[in-house]
Amino acid sequence: MARWLTRDGLGAAAGSATGLLLVSPDVSSVLPLGPGDRAAAAELTGAALREAGVGARDRVVVALAEPAGALWTAAAADVAAAAASVGPRGRMRLHHALSALKATTLVATPTGAMDLLARLHLEFLLDPLDLGLGTIVLTGEIASKRTLGHLAGEFGATVTEVLASPFGGGALAWRTAEEDPLKPLVDGLLGTAALDRDDAADPAAGLAELVVTQHAHSTLGDAVLRTGLVAGTSGSAIPAPAHTVGEHVLVRGVWLALPRIDRALSKIDGVTGWELAVNRRGTLDTAVLTVTFGRESLVGNPMWKTRIEQSVRALTPVSIAVEVAPEISEAATPGTVADARGHHLGRDRTALA
């Protein structure tokens, strides 16, 4: 019988896992890779680049966070003439890198690419066409509507969206149009599962979670990994995810662990509840944590707010603003997520079935 694992299940083995460990920034997910596993992940990612049109004459700049950045850059080096990883932060630096390296291909998150486009127009006063990009590969996030078409028109480039593993960042499937289903790179690697049980999804259920089957993995065997990504069911086709579910929320390409917020705030006296509000009003995601206190004296206390800000800053590289609710609540309440993007459906996947 296959093992079904979530991100937390992978993280629980962090102290005993061996080989190359691909870890999330908060180490809530730890994916072990042996030499054969690394080669397979690089081969699949290279195949995704080829499907996107990248060839031996191209020069690729990868603007992704780790662990995805190193994997994509290594795969691109095997496919293209040159490949470089510059990280996801700093649009001026990214523009300079694209120009200096004479890049023909950009690999970035959807919001990262859209933010670069906005900065080129509004701050740098530059024409996106002058960069000479022929190919843009988007991965690592749920793209906003019309992102692919908008970027294609502005940069004069072919835009491909790649579904990458949320655990290691390697490519799993791809598509070239927003209305298309995903095209898995290998049969049987990507599937859909029921939200309320460890079993295949019912086509009539309406929603299903994307799962990855680790065929012949050196340590995971044939374990089935729940990605936390949710899509509508559509017969035998695998739709691109439009939502997330579970104890992790995807913000700016990083999965935030909600239980870690729980644990961090539980150590601060007086905190009785919290809400994480996520939005995408412009090109990038924003996150605001509103904390509720149980005593009036703490509401306007700057030291208590600073303690919370420092605790949250230690949890994740994603910037999270902290606010204090003006009203107190003596009764403790569970932490909640208010996702104005419409992405996160809830912490309990079984309640959605």
C-alpha positions in Angstrom: 0.0 0.0 0.0 1.4 3.4 -1.0 2.2 5.9 1.7 0.5 9.3 1.5 2.5 12.2 2.7 1.9 15.9 3.1 4.5 18.7 3.4 4.5 18.2 7.2 5.0 14.5 6.7 8.2 15.2 4.7 9.4 17.7 7.2 9.0 15.2 10.1 11.8 13.1 8.6 14.2 16.0 8.4 16.5 14.6 11.1 17.0 11.2 9.4 16.8 12.0 5.7 20.0 11.5 3.7 21.4 12.6 0.4 20.8 16.0 -1.1 18.0 17.6 0.9 15.8 20.1 -0.8 14.4 22.2 2.0 11.8 24.9 2.1 12.9 28.2 3.7 11.2 27.3 6.9 12.3 23.6 6.7 8.6 22.5 6.9 9.3 20.4 3.8 12.4 18.2 3.3 12.7 16.3 0.0 15.7 13.9 -0.1 17.3 13.2 -3.4 19.8 10.5 -4.2 22.1 10.8 -7.3 19.5 9.1 -9.5 16.7 11.3 -8.2 18.7 14.4 -8.9 19.3 13.3 -12.4 15.7 12.5 -13.0 14.5 15.9 -11.6 17.0 17.7 -13.8 16.0 15.7 -16.9 12.3 16.5 -16.4 13.0 20.2 -15.8 15.2 20.2 -18.9 12.4 18.6 -20.8 10.0 21.4 -19.7 12.5 24.0 -21.0 12.6 22.2 -24.3 8.8 22.1 -24.5 8.9 25.9 -23.8 11.1 26.3 -26.9 14.5 26.7 -25.2 17.4 25.4 -27.4 21.1 25.2 -27.7 21.5 28.8 -28.7 19.5 30.3 -25.8 20.9 32.1 -22.7 18.7 31.5 -19.6 18.4 33.6 -16.5 16.6 32.0 -13.6 14.9 34.3 -11.1 13.6 31.7 -8.6 14.1 31.2 -4.9 15.8 28.1 -3.6 15.6 25.2 -3.8 14.1 25.6 -7.2 16.7 28.1 -8.5 19.7 25.8 -8.4 17.7 22.9 -10.0 16.3 25.0 -12.9 19.7 26.6 -13.5 21.5 23.2 -13.7 18.8 21.8 -16.0 19.0 24.9 -18.2 22.8 24.6 -18.5 22.3 21.2 -20.1 19.7 22.5 -22.6 20.9 26.0 -23.4 24.2 27.7 -24.3 24.3 29.4 -20.9 22.4 29.6 -17.7 22.6 31.8 -14.6 20.7 32.0 -11.3 20.1 35.5 -10.0 17.5 34.9 -7.3 13.9 36.4 -7.1 14.6 39.8 -5.5 15.6 43.1 -7.0 14.0 44.2 -10.3 16.8 46.6 -11.2 19.3 43.9 -10.6 17.3 41.4 -12.7 17.0 43.9 -15.5 20.8 44.4 -15.3 21.4 40.7 -15.3 19.2 40.1 -18.4 21.0 42.9 -20.3 24.5 42.0 -19.2 24.1 38.3 -19.9 22.2 38.9 -23.2 19.5 36.6 -22.0 17.0 35.2 -24.4 15.0 33.3 -21.8 13.6 34.3 -18.3 12.4 31.7 -15.8 10.4 33.5 -13.0 7.3 33.3 -10.9 4.2 34.9 -12.6 4.1 37.8 -10.1 7.9 38.3 -10.4 7.6 38.6 -14.2 4.6 40.9 -13.9 6.4 43.1 -11.4 9.4 43.3 -13.7 7.1 44.5 -16.4 5.4 47.1 -14.2 8.8 48.4 -13.1 10.1 48.7 -16.6 7.1 50.8 -17.6 6.6 52.9 -14.4 10.1 53.3 -12.9 12.7 52.5 -15.4 10.8 54.0 -18.4 12.1 51.2 -20.6 10.5 49.3 -23.4 10.2 45.5 -22.5 10.8 44.6 -26.1 14.3 46.1 -25.9 15.3 43.2 -23.6 15.1 40.8 -26.5 13.5 38.0 -24.6 12.1 35.3 -26.8 10.9 32.9 -24.1 9.4 33.4 -20.7 8.8 30.4 -18.4 6.5 30.9 -15.4 6.5 28.6 -12.4 6.1 28.5 -8.6 2.8 30.3 -8.2 -0.9 30.5 -9.2 -0.9 33.0 -11.9 -3.6 35.8 -12.0 -6.0 35.7 -15.0 -4.6 36.8 -18.4 -1.0 36.8 -17.1 0.3 34.5 -19.9 -1.2 36.5 -22.7 -0.3 39.9 -21.2 3.4 39.0 -20.8 3.5 37.5 -24.3 2.2 40.7 -25.8 4.4 43.1 -23.8 7.7 41.2 -24.2 7.0 39.8 -27.6 7.9 36.4 -26.2 6.5 32.9 -26.1 5.2 32.3 -22.6 4.9 28.8 -21.0 3.5 28.0 -17.6 5.2 25.0 -15.8 3.8 23.3 -12.8 6.7 22.6 -10.5 6.9 20.3 -7.5 6.2 22.4 -4.4 8.7 20.3 -2.5 11.8 20.5 -4.8 10.9 22.9 -7.5 11.4 20.4 -10.4 9.1 20.5 -13.4 6.1 18.2 -13.5 3.8 19.5 -16.3 3.3 22.5 -18.6 0.9 24.4 -20.8 1.1 27.4 -23.2 -2.4 28.8 -22.8 -4.5 29.8 -19.8 -7.5 27.7 -20.9 -5.4 24.6 -21.5 -5.1 21.6 -19.1 -1.7 20.6 -17.9 0.5 18.3 -20.0 2.4 16.0 -17.6 6.0 15.4 -18.6 5.8 11.8 -17.6 2.8 9.6 -17.5 1.7 8.6 -14.0 3.8 11.2 -12.2 1.0 13.7 -11.6 -2.5 12.9 -10.5 -5.6 14.1 -8.6 -6.8 12.9 -5.2 -9.9 13.3 -3.1 -9.7 16.0 -0.5 -11.2 13.9 2.3 -9.4 10.5 1.8 -6.3 9.0 0.5 -7.7 7.9 -2.8 -8.1 9.0 -6.4 -10.4 11.9 -7.0 -14.0 11.4 -8.0 -14.6 13.3 -11.4 -18.0 14.5 -10.0 -16.5 15.9 -6.8 -15.8 19.3 -8.3 -12.5 19.8 -6.6 -9.4 17.6 -6.3 -5.9 18.0 -4.9 -2.9 17.5 -7.2 -0.6 14.7 -6.0 2.8 13.6 -7.1 3.7 9.9 -7.3 7.4 9.4 -6.6 8.0 6.4 -8.9 11.1 4.4 -7.8 12.4 7.2 -5.6 15.6 6.1 -3.8 14.1 6.7 -0.3 10.4 7.5 -0.7 9.7 4.6 -3.0 6.2 5.0 -4.5 5.0 7.5 -1.9 2.2 9.8 -3.0 2.8 13.4 -2.0 -0.1 15.8 -1.5 0.9 19.1 -3.0 -1.6 21.4 -1.3 -2.6 22.6 -4.8 -6.3 22.2 -5.7 -7.9 22.2 -9.2 -11.4 21.6 -10.5 -12.0 18.0 -11.7 -12.3 17.7 -15.5 -12.5 14.1 -16.6 -9.2 12.5 -17.5 -7.4 15.9 -18.0 -5.4 17.5 -15.2 -6.4 21.1 -14.9 -3.9 23.7 -13.7 -4.4 24.5 -9.9 -6.4 27.6 -9.0 -6.4 27.1 -5.2 -4.5 25.8 -2.2 -5.7 23.9 0.8 -4.2 22.7 4.1 -1.9 24.0 6.7 0.3 25.9 4.3 -0.5 29.0 2.2 1.4 30.0 -1.0 2.5 33.6 -0.8 5.1 35.1 -3.3 6.1 31.6 -4.3 6.8 30.5 -0.7 4.7 28.2 1.3 3.9 29.7 4.8 3.4 27.2 7.6 0.3 28.2 9.6 1.1 25.8 12.5 4.4 27.7 12.9 2.5 30.9 13.3 0.3 29.2 15.9 3.4 28.0 17.8 5.2 31.3 17.7 2.2 33.3 18.9 1.4 30.8 21.6 4.6 31.8 23.3 3.5 35.4 23.6 1.4 36.2 26.6 -2.0 37.7 25.9 -2.5 36.6 22.3 -5.9 35.0 21.9 -6.3 34.8 18.1 -5.0 35.9 14.7 -5.9 36.3 11.1 -3.6 36.2 8.1 -4.9 38.4 5.3 -3.4 37.7 1.8 -4.0 39.9 -1.2 -2.7 40.7 -4.7 -3.9 44.2 -5.4 -1.0 45.0 -7.8 1.6 42.7 -9.2 2.8 41.1 -5.9 1.2 39.2 -3.0 0.9 41.0 0.3 0.4 39.4 3.7 -0.9 41.1 6.9 -1.1 39.3 10.2 -3.7 40.8 12.6 -3.4 39.7 16.2 -6.1 39.8 18.8 -5.2 40.3 22.5 -7.1 39.2 25.5 -6.2 42.3 27.6 -6.9 45.9 26.8 -3.5 47.0 28.2 -1.7 45.1 25.4 -3.6 46.7 22.5 -1.5 49.8 22.4 1.6 48.3 23.8 4.5 48.9 21.2 6.8 46.4 22.9 4.2 43.5 22.5 3.7 44.4 18.9 7.5 44.4 18.3 7.8 41.0 19.9 5.2 39.7 17.5 7.0 41.3 14.5 10.3 39.7 15.5 8.7 36.3 16.0 7.0 36.4 12.6 10.2 37.7 10.9 12.0 34.6 12.1 9.4 32.2 10.5 9.7 33.0 6.8 11.6 35.2 4.3 8.2 36.5 3.1 7.5 40.0 4.5 4.4 39.9 6.7 3.1 43.1 8.2 1.7 43.0 11.7 -1.4 44.8 12.9 -3.3 44.7 16.2 -7.0 44.3 16.4 -8.6 47.3 18.2 -11.0 45.1 20.1 -10.0 42.4 22.6 -11.3 38.8 22.9 -10.7 36.9 26.2 -11.7 33.6 24.5 -9.0 31.9 22.5 -9.9 31.3 18.8 -8.1 29.4 16.1 -6.0 31.2 13.6 -7.7 31.9 10.3 -6.7 32.9 6.7 -8.6 35.5 4.7 -7.4 35.1 1.1 -8.7 38.0 -1.0 -7.0 36.4 -4.1 -9.4 33.5 -3.7 -6.6 30.9 -3.6 -6.6 29.3 -0.2 -9.8 27.3 0.5 -9.2 26.4 4.2 -6.9 24.7 6.6 -9.0 21.5 6.8 -9.1 19.8 3.4 -11.7 17.2 4.6 -14.2 20.0 5.4 -14.3 21.0 1.7 -15.2 17.6 0.4 
